[in-house]
Amino acid sequence: MTTPPPPPPVPRTVVRKPVHAVSERPFIVIWESTRACPLACLHCRAEARTARDPAELDGRDARRVMDQIAAFGKPGPLFVITGGDPFQRADLTELVAYGASLGLRVAVSPSGTPTLTRENLAAVREAGAIALSLSLDGSTAARHDSFRGVDGVFDWTLEGWRTARELGLKVQINTTVTRESLEDLADIAALVRREIAMLWSGFVLVPTGRGGQLASLTPAEIEDVLHFLYDCGAVMATKTTEGHHFRRVALQRTILDAKGERPVLGPLYERLTARAHELGVFDGARRAVRRPPMDVSSGRGFVFISHTGEVHPSGFLPVSAGNVKNHALAEIYRGSALFTTLRDPELLRGKCGACEFKTVCGGSRSRAYGFTGDVLEADPYCAYEPGSFPHQDELRVLTESMRH
């Protein structure tokens, strides 16, 4: 009788935690440098417009903010300059250079517009930017351009992506998970793997800004998508945005894989998996080490600064805790009632409050607010029923090992 192979070892790092206490300093700071953008994306949280807002932070304000970010200590938080389209600011390159001079790791998140030129990308790279994030919401020009509201965006994005890689910039690709993109996710995965990205992030829609007009998804559909993204993580680095229950999935799948078991999932997962196999997404070399998701959430390692200086726990949570024009960023992050509340999982309500994964997941506070008006309510896109995972003892051992 042949002895079956032993189960794969359980990795020590299933979910990464920031090195520094998230109550003291953020892991990432995102600054909305402008809301000016020529696109008309269906999900835009900023409801971007073509002209710049005269009230947005000027260069002096922006440098003061970067000084405060650097003051959190070394290594500094990752600093992402987003928009709108940050290339609408004439001083973008100067601001990147200033942030880099302070020792910040600076990334830029532009729109896929005609500003995404080799000249502009080379300029921010030479100024010190280390990474670029671009959006890809469809596997074809017809699908992507329809979502973005302007013809040509797909081609501009692919050209900019390839140019950025040639220039030595790391490229993250963000894909919005909507009713329109669900059945296209395997094709997008194939495109991301073919074109090569540092990271592929699935953004689980939050009903804010224009995104509030899009059709809702079901928790079961989101669960299928999260498990599909987890599977893709074996061959390319994957993560989620506002899909914090991806960390729960990573813990569950790690235990199930070690036991040789599979989760019970729905028809969307089956269709995406079949299509991915058809396209060869899972062919070829597998990653030596799976990228563990980072345990960072709204106000807990994450801070967003709006174009006018308002400080939010997330760009998708339109509740301000103060303004950097009037209060120091560290003061707002460490001491505001909104941020300290969000850092206490014991305050969560509904399913999130009762869930054994609440300290490592906690659900999307942005989506809870978007649907209920309460930042502490349960994430309505989570299908998990607290206590239903069958291997609770193994889960306790795994989560305990992650604390040391």
C-alpha positions in Angstrom: 0.0 0.0 0.0 1.4 3.4 -1.0 1.8 5.9 1.8 0.3 9.2 0.8 2.6 12.2 0.8 2.6 14.3 4.0 0.6 17.5 4.0 2.4 20.7 3.3 3.9 22.4 6.3 2.0 25.3 7.8 3.9 28.5 7.1 4.7 30.6 10.1 3.7 33.9 8.4 0.2 33.5 7.0 -0.8 37.1 7.7 1.9 39.8 8.1 1.7 42.4 10.8 3.5 45.8 10.6 6.8 45.9 12.5 5.7 49.0 14.5 2.6 49.3 16.7 -0.3 50.6 14.5 -1.6 52.7 17.4 1.6 54.8 17.1 2.3 55.0 13.4 0.7 54.1 10.1 2.1 51.5 7.7 0.8 53.4 4.7 -0.3 57.0 4.1 -2.2 57.9 0.9 -2.5 61.5 -0.2 -5.2 62.5 -2.7 -3.0 65.2 -4.4 -5.9 66.4 -6.6 -9.4 65.4 -7.7 -8.7 66.6 -11.3 -9.0 63.8 -13.8 -10.3 63.6 -17.4 -11.9 60.1 -16.8 -15.5 59.3 -15.8 -15.0 56.0 -13.9 -18.3 54.4 -12.8 -17.0 53.6 -9.3 -15.0 56.8 -8.6 -15.0 57.5 -4.8 -13.7 61.0 -5.4 -16.3 61.9 -8.1 -13.4 63.4 -10.0 -13.9 66.5 -12.2 -11.8 67.9 -15.0 -10.6 71.0 -13.1 -8.4 71.2 -10.1 -10.0 72.4 -6.8 -8.5 75.8 -5.7 -8.8 74.6 -2.1 -6.5 71.6 -2.6 -3.3 71.5 -0.6 -0.6 73.5 -2.3 3.1 72.6 -2.6 4.0 74.1 0.8 1.1 72.3 2.5 2.2 69.0 0.9 5.8 69.4 2.0 4.6 70.1 5.5 2.5 66.9 5.4 5.5 64.9 4.2 7.6 66.3 7.0 5.0 65.0 9.4 4.9 61.6 7.8 8.7 61.3 8.0 8.5 62.3 11.7 6.8 59.0 12.5 10.3 57.5 12.2 12.4 55.3 10.1 11.6 53.4 8.1 8.9 55.8 7.2 5.4 54.8 6.2 4.8 54.0 2.5 3.6 57.2 0.9 1.3 57.0 -2.0 0.4 60.0 -4.1 -2.9 59.4 -5.8 -5.8 61.4 -7.2 -7.8 62.0 -9.4 -4.8 62.0 -11.7 -1.7 63.2 -9.8 -0.1 64.1 -13.2 -2.6 67.0 -13.4 -0.3 68.7 -10.8 2.6 70.5 -12.4 4.6 70.1 -9.2 4.3 66.3 -8.9 7.9 65.6 -9.7 9.1 68.2 -7.2 6.9 66.6 -4.5 8.1 63.1 -5.3 11.7 64.3 -5.0 11.0 66.1 -1.7 9.4 62.9 -0.2 12.3 60.8 -1.4 14.8 63.3 0.1 13.1 62.7 3.5 13.7 59.0 3.2 10.0 58.1 2.4 9.2 55.3 0.0 7.1 57.1 -2.6 4.7 55.5 -5.0 2.4 57.2 -7.5 -1.1 56.1 -8.6 -2.0 57.9 -11.8 -5.0 57.5 -14.1 -4.7 55.8 -17.4 -4.8 59.0 -19.5 -2.6 60.6 -22.1 -0.5 62.0 -19.3 0.9 58.5 -18.7 3.8 59.1 -21.0 7.4 57.8 -21.0 8.6 61.4 -20.2 6.3 61.7 -17.2 7.1 58.2 -15.9 10.8 58.7 -16.3 10.6 62.0 -14.4 8.9 60.6 -11.4 11.3 57.6 -11.4 14.3 59.9 -11.5 12.8 62.0 -8.8 12.8 58.9 -6.5 9.4 57.1 -6.9 9.8 53.4 -6.4 6.4 52.1 -7.6 3.4 52.8 -9.7 -0.2 51.5 -9.3 -2.5 51.4 -12.3 -6.2 50.3 -12.6 -7.3 47.5 -14.9 -11.0 46.8 -14.7 -11.4 44.7 -17.9 -9.4 42.2 -19.9 -10.2 44.0 -23.2 -10.4 47.6 -24.4 -14.1 47.4 -24.7 -14.7 46.2 -21.2 -12.1 48.5 -19.5 -12.9 51.7 -21.4 -16.6 51.3 -20.8 -16.0 51.2 -17.1 -13.6 54.1 -17.2 -15.9 56.3 -19.4 -13.3 57.2 -22.1 -12.1 55.4 -25.1 -8.4 54.6 -25.3 -7.7 54.2 -21.6 -7.0 50.4 -21.9 -4.2 51.0 -24.4 -2.8 54.0 -22.5 -2.7 51.8 -19.3 -1.0 48.9 -21.0 1.6 51.2 -22.6 2.2 53.0 -19.4 2.5 49.7 -17.5 5.1 48.3 -19.9 7.1 51.6 -19.9 7.1 51.7 -16.1 8.5 48.2 -15.9 11.2 49.2 -18.5 12.1 52.2 -16.3 12.5 50.0 -13.2 9.3 51.0 -11.4 7.4 48.3 -9.5 3.9 48.1 -10.9 0.8 47.2 -8.9 -2.4 46.5 -10.8 -5.8 47.2 -9.2 -9.0 45.6 -10.4 -12.4 46.7 -9.1 -14.7 43.8 -8.4 -18.1 44.7 -9.7 -21.1 43.0 -11.2 -19.6 43.9 -14.6 -16.1 42.5 -13.9 -17.0 39.2 -12.0 -17.0 36.9 -15.0 -13.9 38.6 -16.5 -11.6 38.2 -13.5 -9.9 35.0 -14.8 -9.2 36.8 -18.1 -7.8 39.8 -16.2 -5.6 37.4 -14.1 -4.2 36.0 -17.3 -3.4 39.4 -18.6 -1.8 40.5 -15.3 0.4 37.4 -15.3 1.4 37.8 -18.9 2.3 41.5 -18.6 4.0 40.9 -15.2 3.1 43.0 -12.1 4.6 43.2 -8.7 1.1 42.7 -7.2 -2.5 42.3 -8.3 -5.1 43.8 -6.0 -8.8 43.0 -6.1 -10.7 46.0 -4.9 -14.0 44.9 -3.3 -16.4 47.7 -4.1 -17.5 50.2 -1.5 -20.7 52.2 -2.1 -19.3 55.7 -1.9 -19.0 58.4 -4.5 -20.1 57.2 -7.9 -19.7 53.6 -6.6 -22.9 54.0 -4.7 -24.8 53.8 -8.0 -23.4 50.4 -9.0 -25.2 47.1 -8.3 -24.4 45.3 -5.1 -22.7 41.9 -5.0 -23.7 39.0 -2.8 -21.5 37.8 0.1 -21.3 34.4 -1.6 -19.9 36.0 -4.8 -17.3 37.9 -2.8 -16.3 34.7 -1.0 -15.8 33.0 -4.3 -13.7 35.9 -5.6 -11.5 35.9 -2.5 -10.8 32.2 -2.8 -10.1 32.6 -6.5 -7.6 35.4 -5.6 -6.0 33.1 -3.0 -5.6 30.4 -5.7 -4.0 33.0 -8.0 -1.6 33.8 -5.2 0.3 30.5 -5.8 1.5 31.9 -9.2 1.5 35.6 -8.7 1.4 38.0 -5.8 -2.2 39.0 -4.9 -3.9 41.1 -2.3 -7.2 42.9 -1.8 -8.3 46.4 -1.1 -11.3 46.8 1.2 -11.5 43.0 1.2 -10.1 42.5 4.7 -11.7 39.0 5.0 -9.1 37.9 2.5 -6.9 37.5 5.7 -9.5 35.1 7.1 -9.5 33.2 3.9 -5.7 32.9 4.0 -5.8 31.5 7.5 -8.6 29.1 6.7 -7.0 27.9 3.4 -3.6 27.4 5.1 -5.2 25.0 7.7 -7.4 23.3 5.1 -4.4 22.8 2.7 -2.3 21.3 5.5 -5.1 18.8 6.1 -5.7 18.0 2.4 -9.2 19.5 2.5 -10.9 21.9 0.2 -13.4 24.6 1.0 -17.0 24.3 -0.2 -17.5 27.2 -2.6 -20.1 28.4 -5.2 -20.6 28.3 -9.0 -18.8 31.6 -9.6 -15.6 30.1 -8.1 -16.0 27.0 -10.3 -16.4 29.1 -13.4 -13.5 31.4 -12.7 -11.2 28.4 -11.8 -12.2 26.6 -15.0 -11.6 29.7 -17.1 -8.2 30.3 -15.4 -7.1 26.7 -16.2 -8.3 27.2 -19.8 -6.2 30.3 -20.1 -3.1 28.7 -18.4 -3.1 31.1 -15.4 -1.9 28.3 -13.1 0.6 26.8 -15.6 4.4 27.1 -15.2 6.4 28.0 -12.2 4.7 28.5 -8.9 5.9 31.1 -6.3 8.4 29.7 -3.8 6.7 31.7 -1.1 3.1 32.9 -1.1 2.8 36.6 -0.4 1.0 36.9 3.0 -1.6 39.7 3.3 -0.8 42.6 5.5 -2.9 43.1 8.7 -3.8 46.8 8.0 -7.2 48.3 8.0 -9.0 51.7 8.2 -7.3 53.7 10.9 -5.3 50.7 11.9 -2.1 51.2 10.0 -3.8 53.1 7.3 -4.5 56.8 6.9 -5.8 58.8 3.9 -5.4 62.6 3.4 -7.8 64.3 1.1 -7.0 66.9 -1.5 -8.1 69.6 0.9 -6.2 68.1 3.9 -9.1 66.2 5.6 -7.8 63.1 7.4 -9.8 59.9 6.9 -9.2 56.3 8.1 -9.6 55.2 4.4 -10.3 57.0 1.1 -13.5 55.0 1.0 -14.7 56.1 4.4 -15.9 59.7 4.1 -15.7 60.7 7.7 -13.0 63.2 8.7 -11.0 63.0 12.0 -9.5 66.5 11.4 -7.5 68.5 8.9 -3.7 68.7 8.5 -4.0 72.4 8.1 -5.1 72.7 11.7 -3.7 69.6 13.5 -0.6 67.5 13.3 -1.1 64.3 11.4 0.4 62.2 14.3 -2.1 63.9 16.7 -5.0 63.0 14.5 -3.8 59.4 13.8 -2.9 58.6 17.4 -5.5 60.4 19.4 -8.7 61.2 17.4 -11.9 59.4 18.6 -12.6 58.0 15.2 -9.2 56.4 14.8 -8.9 55.0 18.3 -12.4 53.6 18.0 -11.5 51.8 14.8 -8.5 50.3 16.4 -10.6 48.5 19.1 -12.1 45.3 17.7 -14.1 44.8 20.9 -16.3 47.6 19.8 -17.4 45.9 16.6 -21.1 45.0 16.3 -23.1 42.3 14.6 -21.4 39.3 13.0 -18.0 41.1 13.0 -18.2 41.7 16.7 -19.0 38.0 17.3 -16.4 36.6 14.9 -13.3 34.7 16.0 -11.4 36.4 13.1 -12.2 40.0 14.2 -8.7 40.8 15.5 -7.1 39.9 12.2 -9.9 40.8 9.8 -12.5 43.2 11.3 -14.4 43.6 8.1 -14.5 46.7 5.9 -15.3 49.7 8.1 -15.8 51.7 4.9 -18.4 49.3 3.5 -20.2 49.0 6.8 -20.5 52.8 6.9 -21.5 52.9 3.2 -24.4 50.5 3.7 -25.5 51.3 7.3 -24.0 54.7 8.2 -22.3 53.1 11.2 -18.5 52.4 11.1 -18.8 49.6 13.7 -21.5 47.5 12.0 -20.9 44.2 10.3 -19.4 44.1 6.8 -22.4 43.2 4.6 -20.2 41.5 2.0 -18.9 38.8 4.3 -20.4 35.3 4.0 -18.7 33.8 7.0 -20.8 32.7 10.0 -18.8 33.2 13.2 -17.7 29.9 14.7 -18.5 27.8 11.6 -14.9 27.0 10.7 -14.4 23.3 11.6 -10.8 23.5 12.8 -10.9 26.0 15.7 -8.1 24.3 17.7 -5.7 24.6 14.7 -6.8 28.1 14.1 -6.0 29.1 17.7 -2.6 27.5 17.4 -1.9 29.3 14.1 -3.0 32.7 15.3 -1.1 32.3 18.5 2.1 31.5 16.6 1.6 34.7 14.6 1.8 36.8 17.8 5.4 35.7 18.5 
